[in-house]
Amino acid sequence: MDKKHQSKLPRRQREIIEILYRRGRASVAEVVAELSGNSVYSTVRAQLRILEAKGHVKHEIDGMRYVYIPTVPHRTMRKSALRHLIDTFFHGSTGQAMVAMIGDERANLTDDEIQQLEDFLNKAKKGGRK
C-alpha cells in the first residue's frame, strides 16, 4: 500500500479508522455510535467498504453482521499522517515541526519525554540517525 495514499484519507474516513484502531474491531453500528455529528448507517457502511477497497481495513462475518478490522498497523498510519503534516505545514522540515510542538504551551513534556528527546538529538548530532 502506498504510504502517501494513507495520509490522504478524507476526514470522515480518518475518524472511522481511528475508531477501529481504538476498539481493535467494530461493526458498522458500533462505528456509527462513536462518530461525531449525525452519522447515517448506510453512509458509514459505504465508507467502510471504500476503506476496505483501499486496503486499510478488512471484514470478518460475525453472525449476521460484518466486523471491520484495521489492516495497516496504527504506528504506520501515524507515521504517514505525521509525515503528511510535516510536508504540508513545515515544508518537509522535521526540525521546524519539533520546534513548533515543543514550543507550544500545551506541550507538557514529562521528564522521560525530555530525556528521550535529548537522547535522539544527541544521536542526530553524532550522525547516528535512526
N, C-alpha and C positions, 0 to 999 in steps of 0.2 A: 504494500500500500504506500502510495506517495505521501511523504510527510507534509509537504506543502498543502496537499489536499485536506489533511486532517485539520489544519488550523483555520481553514476557510469554511467551516460549517456555519450555517446560519444560526442566529442567536437561539431560536427555539430548539433546534437540534442539539446545540451545545447544552442547553438546560436539560433536555431529555437524557442525554448521555451522562451528564453529571449525576442525575438521579440514579441511573443504573450503576454507576461507579459506587455511589454512596450505599446503595442497597445490595449490590452484588448481582441481583437479578430482580426482575419485576414484570408483572403483567401490564397490559395497556391500562386497565382500571387503576392499578397502583400508581402508575406514572401520572395519569390524569389527576389523581388525588393530591399529588405533591407539586404539580406545576403551578406557577403563579398565574394570576389572571383567570379569565374564562377559557377553559380548555374543553374542546369538543372531542369526545371519544374517537370518532371516525378520523378526525384530523390528526390526532396523536398516533393512531394506528397507521395512518399513511406516512407520517414522519418516521416511525419506526421501520416501516418497510423500505423507505429511502435510505435510512441509516444502514439497514441490512444489505441493500444493494451496493452501497458504497464500501461495505466490508467492515463497518465499525461495530456492528452487533450481529448476533445470531439468535435464533429462537429454538426453544425446545417446546414440545407439546406436553402440557400438564393437564390431563383430563380433557376438558372442553376449551381450554384457553392456551394461548401462546405466552410463553415466559421468555423475556428478552434478556440477553447477557452480553456485556461488552466483549469484543474480541481483541481490542488493542489495549495493551497494558496502560493503566492510568498514568504511570510515570512517563511513558512515551507520549501520551496525549498532552500532558502538562508541559513537557519539554518543547513539543511542537507549538503549542499555544504561546509559550513564553518567547520562543524564537520569533514567531509572527509579531508579537507585541514589540519586541526589541527592534526588529526590522522596520516596523511601521512608524513607531514614535521616537526611536532613538538612532535612526539611520544605521542600524546594524551594530551599534556600539554597546556591548555588554557593560563596559565600564560606566558609560553615561547612565544606563538604566540602574546599575547598582548605586551610583551616587544619588540618583533621584529617590530610590527606595529607602536607602539608609537615612537620607536627609529628611524624609517625611516624618512629621511629628508623631504619627501613629505607628512608627516602626517598632517601638517597644522591644528591642532586641534583648534576649537573655544573655547572661554571661557565657553560656555554652555556645550560643549562636555567634557571639562576638569572637570567641576563641576559634570557632570553625572558620569564620571569615578571615581572621588573621592568618590561620594556617594556609588557607587557599591563596591568599595574597602573597605570603612568603614563598610558597611553592611557585607561583607565577613569576615572581621576581627572579627566582633561580632558573627559570626556563623549564620547569617541570610541570607544565600544564597538563591536567588530566581531565 
